[in-house]
């Protein structure tokens, strides 16, 4: 269920992540996004690779320091 206590992604486990199941249209929940075109196979694969890699956020990456030093940040 979205908005509850259950995590939407399980870093390191894309196959069990509710978000992946939703974008694939698997299970009992509505496919995401609910309006517009569904994600294509390449987009879903990219999402799965990101989750399987631990779902790092930009501030956790090696490039984050440079982004924080940029004048606009």
Beta strands, then each sheet from edge to edge (+ up, - down):
end
